[in-house]
Amino acid sequence: MTAVRRLQLVSTDEAPAPPDRPTGAVRVAIATRDMKGLNAHFGSAPKFAVYDVTRDGWSFVEALAFDDNSDESGAHKTEGDDRISPKVDALTGCHLLFCLAIGGPSAAKVVSARIHPIKVPQAASIEEVLEKTRTMLNGAPPPWLRKVLAEAGLGAAKPSFEDD
């Protein structure tokens, strides 16, 4: 069983509660090795930085850390050893997942959890990823993002041709 550690910022006056997503926010998970950049493959990511992104900015939600990761070779250490499901379960509630690479079976599990995986061709800072997401929300989101927003109940209506 893969161990998952969660780090959240909570008030010391009350017991921690699951973080609520602000209205209109897209919950974004970023595969990271160092909590500074998008710099990991999904299967080998030791951590995921989770943020809520709105049209106006973003806020840190939590950091997820995993003890048991793949080595990016594409081979599993032990046959039948499932390192993917615990990650997908921990990311439940996220709308977008940014990573450098993700295998087909992993992508299928992520998509079935209603999380849209996004492969990025090269490493980038977390701030760059969040700013690009915010910019997409403020502009005309691409069709795949409109679909994610609509499925998440975030009010992304289909574009009106009357506006043209």
DRENMAR-460673 format. One record per atom (N, C-alpha, C, O): residue in one letter; x negated, y, z negated. Coordinates in Angstrom, 3 decimals, padded with zeros to 6 digits. Last residue first. Layout:
// residues N
   residu         xx         yy         zz
        A          X          Y          Z
...
END
This chain:
// residues 164
   residu         xx         yy         zz
        D    020.404    037.385    031.880
        D    019.432    037.699    032.935
        D    019.865    038.893    033.748
        D    019.164    039.294    034.677
        D    022.456    036.735    030.191
        D    021.480    037.704    029.704
        D    020.524    038.149    030.790
        D    019.884    039.191    030.649
        E    023.845    034.736    031.352
        E    024.457    036.052    031.416
        E    023.481    037.125    030.978
        E    023.638    038.292    031.337
        F    022.616    032.442    030.748
        F    022.227    033.015    032.024
        F    022.855    034.387    032.207
        F    022.460    035.132    033.103
        S    021.358    031.711    027.617
        S    022.509    032.201    028.344
        S    022.025    032.837    029.642
        S    021.125    033.676    029.628
        P    019.828    028.740    026.392
        P    019.722    030.093    026.938
        P    020.966    030.470    027.737
        P    021.544    029.643    028.441
        K    021.322    027.144    023.596
        K    020.834    027.070    024.964
        K    020.804    028.477    025.537
        K    021.650    029.309    025.209
        A    020.215    028.137    020.318
        A    021.245    027.886    021.315
        A    020.600    027.768    022.683
        A    019.480    028.230    022.902
        A    019.002    027.266    017.534
        A    018.439    027.553    018.856
        A    019.458    027.172    019.905
        A    019.542    026.016    020.321
        G    019.752    026.761    014.857
        G    020.431    027.770    015.647
        G    019.810    028.125    016.979
        G    020.077    029.205    017.505
        L    018.725    024.669    013.473
        L    018.107    025.974    013.265
        L    018.624    027.023    014.243
        L    017.992    028.063    014.430
        G    019.225    021.965    013.423
        G    020.255    022.880    012.944
        G    019.722    024.277    012.686
        G    020.200    024.984    011.798
        A    017.502    020.277    014.560
        A    017.233    020.580    013.156
        A    018.278    021.529    012.578
        A    018.233    021.863    011.394
        E    018.357    020.309    017.165
        E    018.555    019.081    016.398
        E    018.355    019.318    014.906
        E    018.965    018.639    014.080
        A    017.484    022.925    017.833
        A    018.908    022.594    017.848
        A    019.191    021.350    017.010
        A    020.148    021.327    016.235
        L    014.701    022.631    017.621
        L    015.405    023.609    016.791
        L    016.895    023.298    016.712
        L    017.497    023.397    015.643
        V    014.229    020.683    019.590
        V    013.863    020.427    018.191
        V    014.641    021.357    017.268
        V    015.179    020.920    016.250
        K    015.115    022.124    021.853
        K    015.776    020.874    021.481
        K    015.486    020.544    020.016
        K    016.396    020.167    019.278
        R    013.279    024.207    021.883
        R    014.709    024.520    021.733
        R    015.470    023.280    021.284
        R    016.361    023.364    020.439
        L    010.990    022.727    022.375
        L    011.141    023.373    021.076
        L    012.590    023.775    020.836
        L    013.078    023.694    019.709
        W    011.437    021.849    024.988
        W    011.240    020.845    023.943
        W    011.411    021.463    022.556
        W    011.920    020.803    021.650
        P    011.631    024.377    026.420
        P    012.788    023.476    026.256
        P    012.618    022.447    025.135
        P    013.571    022.194    024.398
        P    009.941    027.014    024.568
        P    010.026    026.035    025.655
        P    011.174    025.057    025.391
        P    011.631    024.930    024.255
        P    011.471    030.070    023.443
        P    010.859    028.772    023.153
        P    010.969    027.826    024.347
        P    011.975    027.835    025.058
        A    010.700    033.142    024.142
        A    011.641    032.175    024.699
        A    011.015    030.807    024.474
        A    010.123    030.409    025.223
        G    009.528    034.309    021.013
        G    009.728    034.479    022.449
        G    010.846    033.579    022.930
        G    011.806    033.300    022.211
        N    009.460    033.515    018.375
        N    009.854    034.888    018.688
        N    010.129    035.106    020.160
        N    010.892    036.002    020.519
        L    008.513    030.912    018.466
        L    009.834    031.158    017.877
        L    010.348    032.541    018.248
        L    011.554    032.723    018.419
        M    005.977    031.337    019.542
        M    006.968    030.582    020.323
        M    008.372    030.836    019.795
        M    009.318    030.962    020.574
        T    004.822    032.693    017.361
        T    004.983    033.387    018.639
        T    006.014    032.674    019.510
        T    006.839    033.327    020.148
        R    004.748    030.613    015.500
        R    005.546    031.810    015.218
        R    005.827    032.576    016.510
        R    006.943    033.051    016.725
        T    002.901    028.943    016.784
        T    004.266    028.469    016.518
        T    005.192    029.652    016.285
        T    006.301    029.687    016.818
        K    000.646    030.572    016.761
        K    001.206    030.152    018.057
        K    002.644    029.661    017.882
        K    003.503    029.927    018.723
        E    000.286    030.734    013.971
        E    000.587    031.948    014.735
        E    001.175    031.607    016.102
        E    002.103    032.275    016.558
        L   -000.339    028.078    013.352
        L    000.851    028.696    012.774
        L    001.258    029.945    013.555
        L    002.446    030.182    013.772
        V   -002.733    027.765    014.776
        V   -001.591    026.894    015.063
        V   -000.300    027.540    014.562
        V    000.710    027.548    015.265
        E   -004.349    029.701    013.523
        E   -004.066    029.787    014.959
        E   -002.828    028.966    015.319
        E   -001.975    029.423    016.080
        E   -004.446    028.668    010.880
        E   -003.819    029.971    011.134
        E   -003.472    030.148    012.615
        E   -002.413    030.688    012.935
        I   -005.934    026.376    011.239
        I   -004.525    026.244    010.859
        I   -003.797    027.554    011.151
        I   -002.658    027.543    011.617
        S   -008.003    026.507    014.167
        S   -007.750    026.822    012.765
        S   -006.256    026.656    012.483
        S   -005.425    026.782    013.383
        A   -008.473    023.601    016.222
        A   -008.134    025.016    016.052
        A   -007.935    025.267    014.568
        A   -007.720    024.329    013.800
        A   -009.719    021.197    018.595
        A   -009.521    021.667    017.226
        A   -009.240    023.170    017.211
        A   -009.708    023.911    018.075
        Q   -007.876    020.485    021.610
        Q   -009.100    020.766    020.863
        Q   -008.763    021.321    019.493
        Q   -007.672    021.842    019.261
        P   -005.347    019.701    022.574
        P   -006.559    019.195    023.217
        P   -007.857    019.460    022.459
        P   -008.837    018.738    022.643
        V   -002.825    018.398    020.517
        V   -003.549    019.606    020.877
        V   -004.906    019.163    021.435
        V   -005.562    018.321    020.821
        K    000.282    016.901    020.624
        K   -001.159    016.675    020.738
        K   -001.796    017.967    021.233
        K   -001.368    018.550    022.228
        I    002.924    016.846    018.557
        I    002.301    017.722    019.543
        I    000.800    017.464    019.518
        I    000.124    017.762    018.533
        P    005.946    015.140    017.768
        P    004.479    015.191    017.749
        P    003.947    016.078    018.877
        P    004.455    016.058    019.998
        H    008.722    015.944    015.968
        H    008.191    016.081    017.320
        H    006.668    016.170    017.263
        H    006.134    017.161    016.765
        I    010.676    013.783    014.091
        I    009.554    014.706    014.031
        I    008.958    014.750    015.436
        I    008.714    013.702    016.034
        R    012.533    011.766    013.665
        R    012.998    013.091    014.084
        R    011.930    014.176    013.870
        R    012.237    015.315    013.520
        A    011.565    009.297    013.386
        A    011.807    010.017    012.127
        A    012.244    011.457    012.396
        A    012.318    012.271    011.476
        S    011.022    008.635    015.965
        S    012.217    008.025    015.373
        S    012.551    008.644    014.018
        S    013.683    008.535    013.547
        V    008.606    010.041    016.250
        V    009.795    010.512    016.963
        V    011.065    009.915    016.352
        V    012.076    010.608    016.233
        V    006.962    008.387    014.671
        V    007.139    009.803    014.332
        V    008.415    010.338    014.980
        V    009.211    011.012    014.325
        K    007.078    005.975    016.055
        K    007.560    006.042    014.671
        K    007.833    007.483    014.251
        K    008.813    007.762    013.561
        A    005.927    006.780    018.496
        A    007.300    006.260    018.474
        A    007.882    006.317    017.068
        A    009.049    006.668    016.896
        A    003.360    007.456    017.664
        A    004.232    008.499    018.200
        A    005.692    008.045    018.167
        A    006.585    008.831    017.850
        S    002.434    004.900    017.016
        S    002.561    005.928    015.971
        S    003.504    007.031    016.425
        S    004.350    007.487    015.655
        P    002.425    003.660    019.538
        P    003.277    003.138    018.466
        P    003.479    004.155    017.333
        P    004.567    004.253    016.765
        G    000.550    005.523    020.933
        G    001.934    005.288    021.343
        G    002.828    004.746    020.237
        G    003.899    005.305    020.002
        G   -001.474    007.668    018.801
        G   -001.227    006.496    019.635
        G    000.258    006.314    019.920
        G    001.111    006.880    019.235
        I   -002.584    010.942    019.005
        I   -001.659    010.029    018.324
        I   -001.383    008.884    019.292
        I   -001.092    009.111    020.466
        A   -004.766    013.716    018.381
        A   -004.370    012.537    019.155
        A   -003.415    011.713    018.310
        A   -003.429    011.772    017.081
        L   -004.754    016.050    016.903
        L   -005.627    015.970    018.076
        L   -005.253    014.803    018.980
        L   -005.402    014.884    020.199
        C   -001.507    017.395    015.964
        C   -002.668    016.531    015.753
        C   -003.514    016.531    017.023
        C   -003.058    016.956    018.084
        F    001.420    018.567    014.429
        F    000.293    018.900    015.293
        F   -000.880    017.993    014.945
        F   -001.216    017.833    013.772
        L    004.760    018.070    014.319
        L    003.515    017.487    013.830
        L    002.427    017.800    014.844
        L    002.496    017.355    015.990
        L    007.848    019.538    013.306
        L    006.745    019.447    014.256
        L    005.519    018.858    013.572
        L    005.269    019.114    012.395
        H    009.583    019.158    011.156
        H    010.122    019.208    012.513
        H    009.036    018.993    013.561
        H    009.270    018.345    014.582
        C    009.765    017.230    008.149
        C    009.022    018.102    009.052
        C    009.685    018.056    010.426
        C    010.272    017.044    010.811
        G    011.222    015.282    006.952
        G    011.664    016.658    006.733
        G    010.905    017.660    007.582
        G    011.332    018.805    007.729
        T    008.565    013.120    006.284
        T    010.003    013.270    006.467
        T    010.420    014.687    006.092
        T    010.024    015.216    005.053
        L    005.956    012.573    005.759
        L    006.227    013.743    006.600
        L    007.716    013.960    006.857
        L    008.089    014.888    007.573
        A    005.999    010.195    004.387
        A    005.593    011.398    003.651
        A    005.914    012.672    004.434
        A    006.121    013.730    003.840
        D    006.684    008.441    006.489
        D    007.599    008.642    005.360
        D    007.279    009.920    004.606
        D    008.188    010.656    004.223
        V    004.346    008.618    008.017
        V    005.610    009.066    008.591
        V    006.614    009.335    007.471
        V    007.317    010.345    007.500
        K    002.559    007.482    006.182
        K    002.361    008.854    006.653
        K    003.663    009.420    007.200
        K    004.040    010.550    006.892
        P    003.582    004.890    005.854
        P    003.513    005.799    004.704
        P    003.312    007.263    005.106
        P    003.830    008.170    004.454
        S    003.335    003.948    008.626
        S    004.638    004.173    007.985
        S    004.566    005.068    006.750
        S    005.420    005.941    006.599
        I    000.514    003.624    009.070
        I    001.287    004.663    009.738
        I    002.597    004.963    009.010
        I    002.927    006.130    008.801
        R   -000.739    001.497    008.101
        R   -001.177    002.783    007.568
        R   -000.320    003.927    008.100
        R   -000.423    005.061    007.631
        D   -000.257   -001.737    007.586
        D    000.494   -000.588    008.099
        D    000.046    000.696    007.394
        D    000.407    000.946    006.244
        D   -001.796   -004.545    008.631
        D   -001.955   -003.485    007.640
        D   -001.326   -002.212    008.198
        D   -001.817   -001.666    009.186
        G   -001.813   -006.411    010.627
        G   -000.574   -006.254    009.882
        G   -000.647   -005.167    008.814
        G    000.355   -004.895    008.153
        E   -005.220   -007.019    010.236
        E   -004.032   -007.274    011.033
        E   -002.788   -007.154    010.155
        E   -002.727   -007.731    009.069
        T   -007.233   -004.434    009.081
        T   -006.635   -005.725    008.769
        T   -005.369   -005.886    009.593
        T   -004.536   -004.981    009.638
        K   -008.082   -002.160    010.523
        K   -009.019   -002.912    009.681
        K   -008.503   -004.313    009.397
        K   -009.263   -005.279    009.468
        H   -007.291   -001.650    013.966
        H   -006.874   -001.683    012.571
        H   -007.842   -002.543    011.775
        H   -008.363   -003.536    012.284
        A   -008.738    000.463    016.429
        A   -008.593   -000.874    015.845
        A   -008.160   -000.743    014.386
        A   -008.602    000.154    013.669
        G   -009.222    002.999    017.168
        G   -008.047    002.376    017.763
        G   -007.792    000.991    017.216
        G   -006.752    000.394    017.496
        S   -011.127    004.419    015.952
        S   -011.586    003.489    016.983
        S   -010.416    002.871    017.737
        S   -010.592    002.292    018.809
        E   -010.487    006.022    013.813
        E   -010.333    006.593    015.156
        E   -010.842    005.688    016.264
        E   -010.981    006.132    017.403
        D   -010.328    004.604    011.478
        D   -011.619    005.205    011.808
        D   -011.644    005.810    013.210
        D   -012.721    006.084    013.739
        S   -007.448    005.222    009.339
        S   -008.161    004.496    010.393
        S   -009.463    005.233    010.692
        S   -009.675    006.350    010.219
        N   -007.277    005.433    005.714
        N   -007.107    005.952    007.068
        N   -007.846    005.089    008.070
        N   -008.746    004.327    007.716
        D   -006.203    005.800    002.556
        D   -006.552    004.753    003.507
        D   -006.250    005.219    004.922
        D   -005.085    005.381    005.287
        D   -005.389    008.044    001.061
        D   -006.638    007.368    000.747
        D   -007.120    006.445    001.857
        D   -008.325    006.322    002.076
        F   -004.099    011.206    001.905
        F   -004.002    009.761    002.042
        F   -005.366    009.144    001.810
        F   -006.378    009.649    002.295
        A   -002.218    014.058    000.960
        A   -003.522    013.404    001.080
        A   -003.332    011.899    001.068
        A   -002.509    011.373    000.318
        L   -000.555    016.982    001.822
        L   -000.416    015.538    001.645
        L   -001.787    014.912    001.864
        L   -002.448    015.211    002.858
        A    000.365    020.044    000.489
        A   -000.700    019.288    001.132
        A   -000.466    017.820    000.809
        A   -000.211    017.460   -000.341
        E    003.142    022.288    001.120
        E    002.414    021.278    000.360
        E    001.270    020.714    001.189
        E    001.212    020.880    002.408
        V    003.794    024.926    002.084
        V    004.762    024.076    001.381
        V    004.022    023.077    000.501
        V    004.242    023.021   -000.709
        F    002.992    028.258    002.824
        F    002.492    026.929    002.492
        F    003.557    026.175    001.716
        F    004.159    026.723    000.792
        S    004.722    030.097    005.301
        S    004.386    029.892    003.893
        S    003.968    028.430    003.692
        S    004.515    027.511    004.302
        W    004.724    032.661    007.843
        W    004.717    031.282    007.379
        W    004.378    031.243    005.909
        W    003.834    032.191    005.342
        G    006.651    034.953    009.858
        G    005.410    034.496    009.248
        G    005.505    033.041    008.836
        G    006.277    032.275    009.413
        D    008.953    035.609    011.292
        D    008.196    036.679    010.636
        D    006.865    036.233    010.043
        D    006.022    037.080    009.750
        R    010.166    033.353    012.209
        R    009.811    034.368    013.203
        R    008.897    035.437    012.604
        R    008.152    036.096    013.329
        T    008.541    030.831    010.166
        T    009.700    031.599    010.619
        T    009.232    032.583    011.682
        T    008.048    032.637    012.014
        V    007.450    027.762    008.972
        V    007.161    028.868    009.884
        V    008.481    029.513    010.292
        V    009.417    028.832    010.709
        D    006.124    026.102    006.283
        D    007.379    026.553    006.870
        D    007.054    027.786    007.694
        D    006.458    028.739    007.193
        Y    003.607    023.527    006.349
        Y    004.011    024.922    006.252
        Y    005.426    025.090    006.780
        Y    005.878    024.315    007.623
        V    001.252    021.239    005.254
        V    002.648    021.434    005.633
        V    003.041    022.881    005.336
        V    002.836    023.387    004.233
        A   -001.517    019.442    006.209
        A   -001.097    020.723    005.640
        A    000.309    020.981    006.156
        A    000.540    020.948    007.365
        F   -002.615    016.268    005.473
        F   -001.710    017.037    006.320
        F   -001.358    018.302    005.558
        F   -000.951    018.243    004.398
        K   -005.571    014.203    005.450
        K   -004.658    015.187    004.864
        K   -003.742    015.760    005.937
        K   -004.048    015.740    007.129
        P   -006.991    012.408    006.877
        P   -006.944    012.184    005.435
        P   -005.944    013.112    004.752
        P   -005.517    012.858    003.626
        A   -006.131    011.004    009.904
        A   -006.051    012.244    009.126
        A   -006.008    011.930    007.628
        A   -005.086    011.260    007.164
        S   -006.053    008.851    011.544
        S   -007.244    008.997    010.706
        S   -007.210    010.250    009.838
        S   -008.167    010.525    009.114
        G   -003.623    009.043    012.925
        G   -003.925    007.851    012.134
        G   -005.095    007.999    011.193
        G   -005.137    007.347    010.150
        F   -003.868    011.667    014.200
        F   -002.799    011.314    013.264
        F   -003.200    010.162    012.345
        F   -003.127    010.290    011.123
        H   -007.095    013.212    014.111
        H   -006.115    012.365    014.786
        H   -005.068    011.981    013.752
        H   -005.352    011.972    012.554
        A   -007.942    016.597    013.175
        A   -007.870    015.154    012.928
        A   -006.844    014.491    013.835
        A   -005.869    015.107    014.266
        N   -007.865    019.366    012.909
        N   -009.112    018.729    013.344
        N   -009.119    017.220    013.095
        N   -010.170    016.634    012.835
        L   -006.803    022.310    012.294
        L   -006.207    021.149    012.953
        L   -007.410    020.441    013.561
        L   -007.920    020.857    014.602
        G   -008.424    023.508    009.261
        G   -008.165    023.451    010.687
        G   -007.399    022.228    011.105
        G   -007.340    021.234    010.381
        K   -008.472    023.443    006.530
        K   -008.799    024.707    007.179
        K   -008.417    024.703    008.656
        K   -008.123    025.749    009.234
        M   -008.298    021.023    005.342
        M   -007.278    022.006    004.976
        M   -007.582    023.389    005.557
        M   -007.010    024.389    005.121
        D   -009.987    019.072    006.429
        D   -010.534    020.014    005.463
        D   -009.565    021.086    004.973
        D   -009.983    021.986    004.245
        R   -008.759    017.500    008.258
        R   -009.783    016.858    007.432
        R   -010.159    017.754    006.256
        R   -010.597    017.268    005.213
        T   -005.326    017.327    009.299
        T   -006.546    018.044    008.965
        T   -007.504    017.190    008.142
        T   -007.093    016.277    007.426
        A   -002.400    017.865    011.054
        A   -003.397    016.849    010.696
        A   -004.740    017.537    010.479
        A   -005.235    018.242    011.358
        I    000.295    019.662    009.899
        I   -000.935    019.778    010.676
        I   -001.939    018.746    010.166
        I   -002.290    018.749    008.986
        A    003.763    020.191    010.189
        A    002.684    019.423    009.564
        A    001.472    019.479    010.492
        A    001.603    019.358    011.710
        V    006.328    022.519    009.659
        V    005.226    022.108    010.516
        V    004.194    021.349    009.689
        V    003.794    021.805    008.617
        R    009.636    023.426    009.795
        R    008.628    022.797    008.937
        R    007.589    022.133    009.843
        R    007.923    021.296    010.683
        V    010.946    026.486    010.590
        V    010.549    025.217    011.167
        V    009.464    024.653    010.261
        V    008.474    025.331    009.987
        A    013.617    028.407    009.200
        A    012.211    027.994    009.222
        A    012.051    026.640    009.892
        A    012.908    025.765    009.774
        G    016.235    029.205    008.834
        G    015.590    029.534    010.096
        G    014.137    029.109    010.203
        G    013.481    029.417    011.198
        T    015.931    029.463    005.378
        T    016.828    029.509    006.519
        T    016.061    029.942    007.763
        T    015.328    030.930    007.739
        P    013.252    027.534    003.939
        P    013.975    028.787    004.129
        P    014.854    028.722    005.374
        P    014.542    027.997    006.319
        R    013.573    024.413    002.431
        R    013.134    025.098    003.635
        R    013.935    026.388    003.761
        R    015.164    026.357    003.699
        D    012.518    023.620   -000.852
        D    013.593    023.931    000.083
        D    013.015    024.672    001.271
        D    012.081    025.462    001.132
        P    010.540    021.046   -002.204
        P    010.610    022.404   -001.672
        P    011.760    022.558   -000.684
        P    011.946    021.728    000.205
        P    011.747    019.232   -004.986
        P    011.363    019.214   -003.575
        P    011.506    020.619   -002.994
        P    012.492    021.304   -003.266
        A    010.451    020.577   -008.047
        A    011.573    020.105   -007.240
        A    011.104    020.055   -005.794
        A    010.167    020.759   -005.419
        P    008.833    020.352   -011.190
        P    008.752    020.484   -009.738
        P    009.978    019.887   -009.050
        P    010.469    018.825   -009.434
        A    010.336    022.026   -014.008
        A    009.863    020.796   -013.376
        A    009.805    020.977   -011.859
        A    010.642    021.682   -011.294
        E    009.194    025.310   -015.004
        E    010.225    024.322   -014.687
        E    009.601    023.108   -014.019
        E    008.475    023.165   -013.527
        D    007.094    027.002   -015.435
        D    008.225    027.078   -016.351
        D    009.285    026.006   -016.111
        D    010.178    025.822   -016.938
        T    005.223    027.023   -013.481
        T    004.900    026.233   -014.675
        T    006.047    026.207   -015.669
        T    005.989    025.467   -016.651
        S    006.251    026.568   -010.143
        S    006.288    027.389   -011.337
        S    005.996    026.512   -012.545
        S    006.472    025.379   -012.620
        V    003.985    025.113   -007.749
        V    005.242    025.140   -008.489
        V    005.111    026.083   -009.670
        V    004.008    026.364   -010.141
        L    002.669    024.049   -004.827
        L    002.603    025.168   -005.746
        L    003.963    025.260   -006.425
        L    004.979    025.462   -005.760
        Q    001.652    020.647   -004.457
        Q    002.607    021.720   -004.224
        Q    002.342    022.824   -005.223
        Q    001.853    022.578   -006.326
        L    000.313    017.840   -003.132
        L   -000.054    019.040   -003.843
        L    000.948    020.109   -003.458
        L    001.086    020.445   -002.282
        R    000.495    014.364   -003.312
        R    001.141    015.596   -002.875
        R    000.670    016.742   -003.754
        R    000.634    016.622   -004.979
        R   -000.963    011.408   -002.106
        R   -000.985    012.456   -003.127
        R   -000.354    013.694   -002.530
        R   -000.626    014.044   -001.381
        V   -000.421    008.042   -001.579
        V   -000.151    009.378   -001.079
        V   -000.200    010.332   -002.256
        V    000.441    010.100   -003.282
        A   -001.907    004.939   -000.797
        A   -001.601    005.945   -001.812
        A   -001.420    007.299   -001.139
        A   -002.177    007.658   -000.237
        T   -000.615    002.170    000.873
        T   -001.386    003.392    000.976
        T   -000.942    004.386   -000.090
        T    000.251    004.639   -000.261
        M   -000.841   -001.177    000.000
        M    000.000    000.000    000.000
        M   -000.885    001.240    000.000
        M   -001.814    001.336   -000.803
END
